Structure formats: structure tokens, C-alpha cells
Amino acid sequence: MSQSNGGVFITTYGCQMNVNDSERMFSLLEMVDYHPVDTPEEANLIIINSCSVREKPVHKVHSEVGRYRSLKAQNPKLRIGVGGCVAQQEKTKLLKDIPLLDFVFGTDAIDELPKLVLEAQGTKESLSNTRFQHNQPYQIETMIRNPGVSTFVNITKGCDNFCTFCVVPFTRGRECSRKLSELIQDIHNLVKRGVKEVTLLGQNVNSYKSECGADFGQLLKTVATETDIQRIRYTTSHPKDFNQDLVEISQQYRDKICDYIHLPVQCGNSEVLERMNRGYTREDYLYKVEMIKKAIPGVALSTDIIVGFPGETEEQFLDTLSLIKEVGYDGIYAFKYSPRPFTKAARWTDHLSEDEKSERLERVFALQRPIALGLSQECIGQTYEILVEEVLEDGLAVGRNSQNRKTLFRDPNAKAGELAFVKINKARPSLLQGERVASELSFTSNASPCFEAIAP
């Protein structure tokens, strides 16, 4: 390759897995002399890291590529590629439907990206690499250019659950876990680079199983006891696999494992949950919530909700609203059901209208807003241990508490990566503000958590 191949611009859609994948792409491409740029106009290489979970994902890819038509005409060196779940889902069909595209690559082909880009530079033909590496061990090293204070660490890829609404098993492949020993070494290396907090990442982290036999609970315990990382988070948990052992480990190593659990319920009605193939009932879910809250007082819980699933009646939807009230979530990520290719639910005929789904979605958020506000107000007067992530030029420090709540306080002497005790004097649904206190004498470890109700 040449001394400098120019700039690369990457657009990222979707979940934390995609965010992490884009960071890996940047790192790999820097190794072959591409540098990140802020606008597509500066780039010789444009990559769309796509997501197929939400509505009209293929249309979004078409639309974005269309915006680059004039750039392609002006710059003969420009190459445009699509990665992520839409690329894995559509494969070569994308190349046929969008002639401007030079290449597509799947979720298992990220490490082949530099080779694919080199090939695309030397040919006018469109290229594709969307093969799943089913028989290959999941061996990767976390690649983050500037990891900062907090970063993601992939522990699993793929999913074997086959929920009837979810395309992930078809776009991310079958479930596979990294070796425990490699994960621990990965985190050791990140700590040496100044990382203070890791978020263990997977489609279903609870299904983690190392080839040595360690499960997710043992992974958490090992990270807590054998590394110098200060804080541990994880996402996403599947309720059917969340067990008492995991709760006890979270409680035992609470000094490192954060008091925040994202536990997607999807629906509050057992019949709909069965149609979703979720593997638990409403009662099962509520039992696990009670188990968590009893062991970890003050824990922050968030969830995912799908409204308007095929066949969902008004009475079944009311069960979702009543569950939201009963649990008292700190944050909700709610979405209208939309059919995804290859999934069972997409083939059913009892779909609800868009108007009905939109109306139900608004009712979910109308219910959640005062719940979130009330929990936020309870934070006032409490003192939290804040991991400082950034200090702005005006001396405003930004960080999060164990419950994942963004917090601001003013201290020009604060440093990114340090832990600061902050007494809260102002609270909004999306933000805590306070003043730094000199010691932990007033620290309230079991104070009510705070989190924002987030609209889609």
C-alpha cells in the first residue's frame, strides 16, 4: 500500500456491538495507513456500519449511499463499503441494488477489512465477504485507538435464542465465547493503557461459557479479583439465564461490579412472551427482579420494551404497563415492533397498525416519565462515588456513578480516571449535578439510583 491511503469516514448505526466494531475498523485501517476524518468529503474510504434491528434499515443504507453520489463522481479514488448486520443480511443483493457500492462485508469479516479494501482499490468490480466463521474459535483482542477511562470488551458474539422478533442470530451468527484467559489478559492490557472501567459486551452475556468451563458469574468474579480494573459493567442480560449465583457474585464484589443491570423484559404478558420465544413468564421475570433488589439495595434497573407485537391485545398491553409500575424502572428503551427478515413473527398475519403501535409507545413513555423523575428527585442530598470521565475547559467534571447516572460537578483540579465523592444538589431526569465533598463520610452506597427514561 501507499504511504498514505487518505481518510476514512465511518457511519455507525445500532447497538454497542456496532460501536465497538466501528472502533475495531478504525484501528485496523490505521494499520494500513488510513486516518479518521470528520466528514465524508475528506475521505477516500467511506464505510456504513449498519444495523438491521429497527425499521427500514436497508432504506437507510440506500439513502446514505445516495448522498455520496456526487463525491464518487468528484473523487475516482473513493471507495464505499457497507458492513454490519444489513450487509450480513442482504449480502450481494446490496451490491446489485446499489451500484455505487464497492464492497460489502459481514459481521465475521471485520478483521479481513484491510485486505478487502486493498482489493477494492485495485478493481472496478464489487466485492463481498459475508461468510460466517462457524468453526473458528472466537479469538480477538480489544482494539481501541484511545480507550479513555471506560471502554467495551466483547466476551461473546452471536446468539442462539432465536426470539421470534429478532434477526440477530441471522446477522451475527451462532453464539461463541472468548477464552477466559484471553479476556483477562485483554483487560490487563487495557488497565495498563489507563482504562478504569470496562463494559463486558455480548448479545446475551449470561450465556458466556469459556472452553475451560467458566460461566459468566465466574468471569465476573475473575475480572473482579484478578485484574486492577476499578469498575465492571455488562450488557445485555437475558432474564431466562439470570440466576441467583450471578446475583450473589454481584453483591459479593459490589466494590467493583456496578449497581446497574439492563434486563430486557420486552413485554409484561406471559402469552406474548411465549409467542416471542423468550423462555420466561411474567412471574419468572418479577421473581428475578425481586431477587436482584433484595441482594443489591439501590440497584438501577433498565429494560427494553416492544409494543405492538403481532396479536398483542389491549389487555396484554396493559400487562406491560402494570409491570412497568411494579418494577419501577430507572430507564426504559421502548420501540414499536417492526418485522425483520428471516424471523418467525414477520410471517404472521396478525400485525397491528402503525397508528396503534405509535399510540401504545406514547403511553409507555407517558407512564415512565414521572417514574424516572421521581427516582431522579430521590438522588438529591445523596452522595455518590463518581468515576470522572472528562474535565471540560471550564473546570466542569463529567462522570457516572455506579448506577450509570451521568453526573456533573465543578472542580478545575479534577482529573479523568479518578474517583470523586459528589453530593447531589440538583437532579433532572437525564442528569445529576452536585458538589465535590472531601471524604466518603457521607457516602450512601445504597442510595436510590437515578437513570433517565430514554425515548427512541
N, C-alpha and C positions, 0 to 999 in steps of 0.2 A: 504494500500500500504506500501511498504518497506520504510525505512528511506531515501534511495536514489535510484531512479529508473535509474539513469545514465544520459547520454547525449542525447539531441535531436538535430537533424540536419534538417533544413527546406530549401528546394529549392523553390524560388518564381519566377513565370513567370507572365507577363502581366501587367495590369494597376495598378493604385494607390489603387484601391479597394482591389486587391490581396495583395499588400504590407501591407495595413492596416490589412487585415485578418490574414496574417502571424504573425504580431506583436501581434494580439489577441491570436493566437495559442500559441506563446511562453509564454505569460502571464498566460494563463490558465494552461499550462503544468507545469510551475514553481510552481503553487499552489499545484501540486501533485508530487513535488519533482523530476522533470526533470530539468536539467540545459542545456543551449545552448552550443553547441560545434562548432568548426570551420570546422571540416572535418567529412565526413560520417564514416571514420574509427574509430572515437572516440564514435560513437553513439550506443545506444541501441534502438533508435527510429528514423526512417527517414520518413519525410513527404514531398511529392511533391505537392506544391500548384500550380495547373495547370491553363493554360489559353487556351481557345478554339477559340479565336478571329482570330489568324493568321494561317498560313499554317501548315498542318501536325501536329496538336497538340497531337493527340493520338500517333503518331510515336515517338514524343519526350518523352512521358511518357514511352513507351516500351523501348526506348533506355536507358533512365536514370536508370530504374529499372534493366535492364540487366547488367549495370555496377556494381550493388551491389550484384551480384550472389555469388561472392567469399566471400564477407563479411557475407552473410547469412549463408554460409557453415561453416565459422570460429566461428560465434557467434550465438549460439542457442537462445539467448535472443532477438536478433534483430527482430524488427517488422517494416514493411514497409507499409505506407499508402499513398493514393492519395486523395487530396481534390481539391477544386476549380471547375472551370467550366467544365473541361474534366470529372471529377468524376460525376458531376451532369448530364452531357450529356450522358455518357456511362453506368453509374450505375453498375449493377452486371456483365455486359458484360466485363468490365475491369478485374474483378476477374477471369472470365473464360479464358480470353485471356492471362493473365499474372499470372501464378500460384505462382510466388514469392510474390505477394501482399497478405498482411494480412487483409487489410480493405480499404474501400473507404467511403468518407463522402462528402455530398453536401454542397452547399454554405449556406444553412439554418441550418446546423448541427454543426457549429463550436463550439458552446457552449456545445455540447454533446461530444466533443472530449475526455476529460479526462475519461469519462465513457466508451467510445468506446475503448480507448487504454487499460484500465483495463480489459475489456472483451477479447480483442485480446491477452493479456498476458496469459490468463487462458485457451485458447483453440487453437487447431490447425486448426480449421475451419475459413474460410474467412468470414468477416463481412461487412455489408453495411448499411449506413444510409443516404439516399438521398431524404427524404421526404421534400416537401415544406411546410412551416408553413403559409399557406394562411390565415387562420382565426386568427392568433396570432398577437397582436399589436407589432410594431417594437420598442422594449424596450431593449436597450443595453447601457452600459457605455463604453466610450472610454478606452481601456486597452492598455497602452503603458508602457513598463518597464522603459525606460529612455527617456522621451519625448523630452528633449533638448529644443532648442529655438523655433522650429517650428514643428508642427505635424498636422496630418489629423484628421478630425472629421466627421464620417458618419452622414448624415442627411436623406438620403433616401436609399432604396435598391430596386432592380428590375427595370423593365422598361415596359411601356405599349405602346410604339410607334410602335413596330414591323416593323422596316425598313426591306426591303426585303433581305438585305445582312447580317443582324445582328442576332447572336444566343443568345444575352444577355437575351431576355425575356424567353427563354427556359432554360437557365442555372442559371439565377439569380431570376427568378420568376416575379410575378406581382409587380407593383410599390406600395411602402408603405413608409410612412414618420414617423419620430420620433416626439414625442411631443415637442412643443416649450419650455415648462417649463423644461423638462429633458435635452434638448440641452443646455439651458442657464446654468443650474446647472453643467453640464458636463464641460463647458468652464470655469466657476468659479473655478472648481477643478483643471483644467489644469493650470490656471493662478497661483494658489497657489503653484503649482509644478515648477514654473519658466518659463512656456511657454509664449512666446511673440507674436507668430503668429500662427493662425490656418488656415487650408485649408478645407473649407466645401465641403464634398465629396458626389457625387451621380452619377448614370448613366445619370440622367437629373435633375440637381439641380433646374432648373426653374419650374419643376412640383411639387416642395415641397408644401405640404399642411398639416398643423398641424390640429389635431382634434378640436382645438379651432378656426379654420378658418384662421389662419395666413398663408400668402403665402410666397414665397421666398424673395420678397422685404421686407416684414415686418420682416422676420427672420434676414436679413442683418441689418436692422435698429435696431432691438432689441439687437443683438450682439454688434453693434457699440455703443449703448447708455447705455446698462445695464451691460456691463462687462468691465473689465480693460484690455482686450486684446489689444495689440498695433496695430496689423495688421490682416486683414482679406482677404483671397483669397478664390476662389471657382472654382470647375471644376466637371463635364463638363456642359456647357450650350448648350441647343438646340435652334437653331435660330428661330424656329417657335414660341417658348414661350418667347423669349427675347423681352421685351416691354419697352415703354417709362418710365413707373413708376420705373422700375428697374434701368434704366439709371439715372433718376433724384435722386434716393436714393444713387447710387454710386457717383454721383457728390456732393451731399449734405454732405456725410460723407467720403469725399475723404481723410481726415486726417487719417482714419483707413482702408477703403476699397481700396485695391491696384489697381493701374492703369494697370491692366493686365487682359485680357479676352481671354479665349480659346473658339472660336466659330466655331465648325466644319462645313464646308460647304459641304464636300465630293465630290462635282462636280460643275462646273460652268455652266452647261447646264440645262435648265428647264425641257426638256423632260426626261433626265436621272434622274433628281431629282424626277420627278413624278414616274418613274419606281422604284426608291429607296424607295418610300413612305416617303419622308422627310417632306412633309407638307408645303413647301415654294418654290417659284420660285427664279431664279437668281435675278430678280428685287427686290423681297422681301428682299433677303439677303443683297443686296447692299444698300437698303434703311436703313436697321438696322445698317450697318457699318457706314453709313454717320451720322445717329442719335447718335451713340456712340462717334464718333470722334468729332462731334460738341460740345457735352456736356462735354467731357473729353479730352481736348487737350493733346497730348503726350501719349495717351493710347497705350499700346502694345497689338497687336492682333496676335494670332496664330490660326492655323486651322488644320483640318485633311483633307486629300485628298485620294480618292480611284481612281486609274487609271485602265482602262481596265474592267469596269463594263460590264456585258453581253449586247451585242448590241451596245456598245459605238462606234460611228463612229469617223473618224479622225476630222471631222468638230466639233463634240460635244466635243472632247478632246481639240481642240483649244479654245473653250469657257472657259475651265478650265484655260488654260494658260493666256488668256486675263483677267480673273477675278483676278488671282494672281497679275498681273501687276497693275490692277486698285486699288485693296485694298492696296497693299504694305505691306504684312505680315512681322512681325518680326520673325516668326518661322513657319515652316511647318512640319507636321508629315504626310508623304505620304507613301502609301502602294499599292501593286498590289492587285487587287481583288482576293480573293480565296473563293470558295464555302464552306459554313458552313452547317452542318446538320440541318434539320427541316426548313430551310429558303426557301422562295419562289424562290429567284434568283438561288439557287442551282439546281432547277428543270428545269430551262430554257435551251434551246438548243443552243443559240447564243453566246456561250462563245468565248472569244478571245484567241489567242495562248499565251503561256508564253513568247515567244520572243517579241511579240507585246506589251504585258504588261510591260516587262522589259525596252523596248525602250522608252515607254511613261513615265515610272517612272524616268528614267535618264533625260529626257527633263524637267520634273518638277523641279528637283534639279538643273539642269544647269541654269534654269531661276531664281530660288530662290537665288542661291549663291551670285550673285552681289547685289541683293536687300538687303540681310542680311548684306553684307559687307558695303554697303553704309549707312545703318541705324546705323551700329556699328561705323563707322567713324564719324558720326554726334555727337556721345557722347563725343568726345574729347573736352576738355575745359569746359564741363558742370560739375556741382556739384550735386551729388545725396545724399540722405539720405539712408545710408546702415544699415540694421539690421545685426549685426555681429553674425554669427552662430558658428564660430570656430576660435580659435587662435592657430596656429601651433607653434612648439617648437622654430622655428627661428624668431618668432615675426610677422609672416605673418598672417594677419587677413583675413578671408573669410566670405563674406556675400552676400546679394542680395538687389537690390533696389526695389522700388515699382513696376517697370515694370518686375520684376522677373529675372533680369540680374545678373549673378554671377560676383562679384567684389572682387578684391584683393587690399590690401594696407598694408604697413608695419608699425606696431606700437606695440612694445612689451608690452605696457601698456593697450592695448585694451582688452575688456572683452566680452565674449559671452553673447548675450542678450542686449547689449547696442546699441544705435543708434549713428552712426558716419557720419559726413558730409565728403564726399570724392570727390575731384576734379579729373576728369579723364584726364590722360595724354597719355594713350596707350589703343588701342582697337583692339581686334581681333573678328572674328565672334562668338567665343564661350566665350569670356572673356573680362572684363574691368579691367584696372589697374589704380591706381591713388595714390594720397597722401591725407592724412587727413588734413582738414582745421579746424581752431579753432572755427569758428562760422558758422551760417547759412546765413551770409550776402550775400554770392554769390550763395546760393542755388537756383536752377532752377527747380521749381516744374513741369513746363510744357515743360521741355526739351524733345527732341525726344527720344523715348525709344530705347532700344537695346535688341536684342534677337538672338539666334543662329538658323540658319536653320539646322534642325536635320535630318539626313538620317536614315532610318530604320536599 
